[in-house]
Amino acid sequence: MPRSRFLRAADRLSGAAGYLSGILIIAAMLVICYGVALRYLFGMSTIWQTELSVYLLMFAAFVGGAYGLRNGDHVRIDLVVKLLPGRVQIGVRLLAAVLGLLLALAVAAVSGFMWWESVETGARSGTAWNPPLALPYAILPAGMALIALQYLAIVAGLFRALRGGELGDSPPDQPAPTAEGGPAH
């Protein structure tokens, strides 16, 4: 059965978020290396390097979470679930995905209110660099929204599997294995 446009779009968006997160991890590493080189080679320091690298890594962790979820690279304990019959397995995975979706939406909402408050008040970090907090505070609601979108795609795939009887070896919330035996990315 072909995947819907929604599922394909969620996968593409999660994939883009994952690759952007990888780029930002490299950027954070370069910023840190710059700060270390500046300090040890020239005896100088920066006021922005540590804080910026933390923000870049926060983005990579929270926004890149959707990519990990899409590829089944998140923490999952399924020892008992694997022992269940096919349809029951899908039902348990569906319940877990719905609970994950609700949690992601709750965190997105609460952190969205925090972000909006920082925008309204013009909150700043209070460090020597003192950037506005609106951008770093936007990371968590954006990341949780992407994770919620990926959970919606998982829920939709699991519903399709339950409805259509697609009970293969790879449940819709896990990538299909490749010829080498590992997950397909």
Sequence and secondary structure as in RCSB ss.txt:
>XXXX:A:sequence
MPRSRFLRAADRLSGAAGYLSGILIIAAMLVICYGVALRYLFGMSTIWQTELSVYLLMFAAFVGGAYGLRNGDHV
RIDLVVKLLPGRVQIGVRLLAAVLGLLLALAVAAVSGFMWWESVETGARSGTAWNPPLALPYAILPAGMALIALQ
YLAIVAGLFRALRGGELGDSPPDQPAPTAEGGPAH
>XXXX:A:secstr
    HHHHHHHHHHHHHHHHHHHHHHHHHHHHHHHHHHHHHHS   SSHHHHHHHHHHHHHHHTHHHHHHTT S 
   TTGGGS HHHHHHHHHHHHHHHHHHHHHHHHHHHHHHHHHHHHT B  SSS  BSHHHHHHHHHHHHHHHHH
HHHHHHHHHHHHHHT   SS TTS  B TTSSB  
